[in-house]
Amino acid sequence: MSTATAAQPRKLKVATVSLAGCFGCHMSFLDIDERLLPLLELVEFDRSPITDIKHCGPCDIGLIEGGVCNAENVHVLREFRANCKVLVALGACAVNGGLPAQRNHLQLADILQEVYRTGHGLAEGSRIPDDPELPLPLNQVHPVHEVVKIDYFLPGCPPSGDAIWAFLGDLVAGREPAPGHGLLHYD
């Protein structure tokens, strides 16, 4: 005698990454608090600070926080686009460059000179780092949509845990995300 069991729906794979930003969007993600437990019934995390996986594998949803300021950011962002069915720009830095883009009106060489050579409190003989292990900085900070196709944008600095919860809930349920005016803020 066999017992028929209902097949469990496949868990969606979710990956997250922080590029040039403050990690505030990931902190807001953690602000969904105890709602994280029912979410874990529906999703499995790939690359994220929760798993410490270093490369993005095939995923259903990729959440990108931060702008693009160096060659490594470009590489990671392209890896996410190649591996994620849906890519979400999460927060002001990903959506429009945010605070890191404040440097865009200055020349990169001038910034590096000021920070590493002429800035107050620097040791005698300080020099601009040129270690090949360091990612090459870009001349400008870019929002993620200038580098790859983005499917959704969730603005805010950072978006609230409630906005992220509503947005992810819609995506996981197969609905078009609609967090609503009350959950979105631009401060």
N, C-alpha and C positions, 0 to 999 in steps of 0.2 A: 504494500500500500504506500503510495507516494503522497506527500503533502505538497500542494502547490503554494508557493510563496510569491508574494508580489515583488517584482523586481524593484529594487531601489533605484530612483532616478540617478543618473550620473551626476556627480558633483562637478560644478564648473571650476576650472582652474583660474586663479587670479594671481597676478604678479604686480608688485609695486616697486618703484624706485624713486629716489630723490636725486635730482641733478643739482643745478646751482640754485640753492635756496637755503632755508633755515631748518627744514625738517618739521615745520609747523603743521603741514597738511597730514603727515604721518601721525603727529600727536593728536590732531583732530580725529583721525581715523580711530585711534585708540579711545577717544572720547565717546565712541558708541557704547562703551562700557559693557554691561552684562548682555547687551544685544549681540555681542561678538559670539557668544555661545550658540544661539540658534543659527547665526550666519555660518558657523563651522559645520553645521549639519548639511549646508547647501553648497559650500565652496571648499576648495583645497588650495592652500597657498603654495605658489611656486617661489620665484625670487621675491624676497621681501625681508625686512629686518626681523620678522617673526621666525623665518626659516634659516636665514643666513646662507641661502643658495646664491651663488655668485653670478650665474648666467640664467637668462630667461629661456625656459623651454616652451613647447607648444602650450598656449594658454587661450582661454576664452576672453578674459578681460585683463587689460594692462592699465594700471593707474600710474601716471607720470606726474611727479611733483618737481618743480624747479624749472628754471630756464636753461638754456644751452650756452655755456660759456667756454668750453674747451673741447679738444678733439675726443677725449674719452666720453664726454656727454653725447657727442654726435654718434659715436660707435654704439653706446648703450641704447640710445633712442632708436637707432636703425634696427638693432637687435630686437627690441620690443615690437617695433612695427612688423618685422618679419615673422614674429612668433605669436602675436596676439591678434585674435579676430576683431576685437573691439579695443580701441585705445582712447583713454580719457585723459585730457589735460586737467589736472587737479590743482586749483589755486591760482592766484594772481601771477606768480612767477612763470608757471607753465603756460598760462593763457596769454599774458602780454609781456613777459620778461620781468615784471615785478621790480622789487628793490635792486636785484643784481644789475638790471638794465640801466640803473642810474648812472653807471659809468660810460654809457654809450656816447655821451657828448664830449668825452675826453679821448685823447689818443692813448692807446695801450702802452706805448713806449714811455710816455710821460707818467702814467700811473705807476708802472714798474719802477721807474727812476725814483719817484717820490717815496714809494713804499719801502724800497730796498736800499736806496743809495743816499737820499738826502733827508729822510724822515727823522724826526726827533727821537732820541733814545737808541739809535742804532750804533752798533759797535764800529770802531775804526776799521776801514777796509771792507765793509759789508758789500756784497755783490748780488746782482739779480740771479736767482737760482736758474741753473741750466742743466740740471740732472736729467738724463734721458728717461728716467722713471716717472718724471712729472709730466702730466698731460699738457700738450701745447695749448696755450690760451688763444681764444679767438679774438679778433679785433673788436667784436661787438657781442653782447649777450642777446640771444634770440629766443622768442617764444617757440615752443615745440612745433607749432603748426608751420613754421617757416622751414623746418627740416624734414618732417614726415607728415603724412595725412593723419589727421586726428578726427575721430568719430564724434566725440562729445567733449564739451567744455563745462567744467563746474567751477565757477569763479568764487572768489573770496580770499581773504588773507588772514587766516586760512578759512576755507569753508567750514562750517560747524559740523560737529559729529552728527547732528540730526540731519543736516543736508546730505552728508555722505551716506548715512544710513538709508535715507529715502531714495537717493540716486542708485545706490547698489541694489536696494530691494527691488526697484523697478527693473534694472538690468537683469538680475538673477531670475526674476519672474517672467522675463521675455517681453516686458512692456517698454515702451518708449519712456525714458526718464523724464519726469516732470516734477522737480522738487518744489516748485511753486515760489511765488514772490516772497512769502514769509520766511523761507529758509535761506534765501540768497542774500548776501551782503557784500559790499565792495570796499570795506574799510580795512 
